[in-house]
Structures are given as C-alpha cells and as structure tokens.
C-alpha cells in the first residue's frame, strides 16, 4: 500500500491520528512502536525486525519493565495526588496520557487489578474497599476501588507526628476556651448585679428628704449697701462740677 504524499489530506489525517492516544494493546514496547489497529499490529509482530528483537528478550528484561512501570506509577501518584484517595481506574487513565510511559503489556501483570493487588500487598499503596468478594479476581470494579499513596519519607513522619500532637492537644485547648468563656460570663453577671444594686439604692431615698437637703444647703448672700458711701459719691461729683464751672 502506497504511503500518503506529504501535504495531502490523507497525510494530515494520519498525522492527527498518530498524535492522539492510541489503544495500548497495539503498542510494542520492545520496538517502541504504536500501531493504529489490529491489522497494523499483526503486520508489525510478523516483521523481521520485531522477530529479531523479541527473540533477544529475557525474563530479566520483563522484570526491568515491571520495575519501571511500578516506579513511574508510584511517582505520578505521589506527585499528583499524594496521600489523597482516588479511583484506581481514573488515575490509570491519567497515567497513560503520556505516550512514552512504560506500558503494562510489557510487564508481568496481565491486568490493572493484579497490579493494584501487588502494590497493596507490598504496602506501597493503601487500597480502600477491598471488602468486595471479587477483589481476589480480575472481576473487581476498579471504578469504585480507591487507592492512596503511602509516604514513608522522614518529612511525612514529622508531619504526621505534629498532626497527632495537635489532635491530642485539641481537647485541652477546647477546655481552656470553655473555662475562659465561663469566666467572662460570670464577670459580666457580677457587673450587672452591682449596677442593679446601685440603682435600687438611689430609688430607695425619699423625695422629701432630698428636697430638704437641697433647701438647707442653698443660702443667699446679699451685700448691704451703706448710706454713707452714697453721700461720699455725691460730694465727689459736686467737687468735679465746680472745677469745670470756672
């Protein structure tokens, strides 16, 4: 079959298809070649170059692919989600978005369920929802199975220790807050009682006694004017008048 010429619509269509994510079962890890369909994949595995490379593959190579796949899977789980829960199937779809990742069909695992079982038994991840009776088989629903990364680093141990201390001290801090709140309420009640007592004392004084007290305290001081002073002022005025009459 002739190849599509450069610049034609058929060539552009093939390039667009090649850029997208293809089916994983049509990928050859040994040759690093992605085939678009089953016909292309069957043609590839019958090619002399593939037969020559596959004949040199040993069990150690499969173990190496398995280690690479596991390391890449755990690394992405740690960086993207940390110790948070996520559906196994959903995360696997995120993982395979990279076309250059190590594919599962090159490892010793035949399904995602078997791979998750391996990681859970090795205590490399936490598997939530394993009470499903189908967990030991490949029929387990990976869409409802949750996984989370287990961080064994020193920073994680210190962080978990601090969180545990905070959880232990939280009840004590809550007790202190309750005691302080009760004291504030008691102080406010005592202040209100004192104000009420002062108001009641003022109301108990009779109005007549207060009026008498006010009358007794009020005194009028009037200055007495002397008659002699008026006469002296008149004489002075007369003297001044005589002076100006000259």
Secondary structure, 3 states (H helix, E strand, C coil): CCCCCCCCHHHHHHHHHHHCCCCHHHEECCCCEECCCHHHHHHHHCCHHHHHHHCCCCHHHHHHHHHHHHHHHHHHHHHHCCCCCEEHHHHHHHHCCCCCCCCHHHCCCCCHHHHHHHHHHCCCEEEECCCCHHHHCCCCCCCCCEEEECCCCHHHHHHHHHHHHHHHHHHHHHHHHHHHHHHHHHHHHHHHHHHHHHHHHHHHCCHHHHHHHHHHHCCCCCCCCCHHHHHHHHHHHHHHHHHHHC
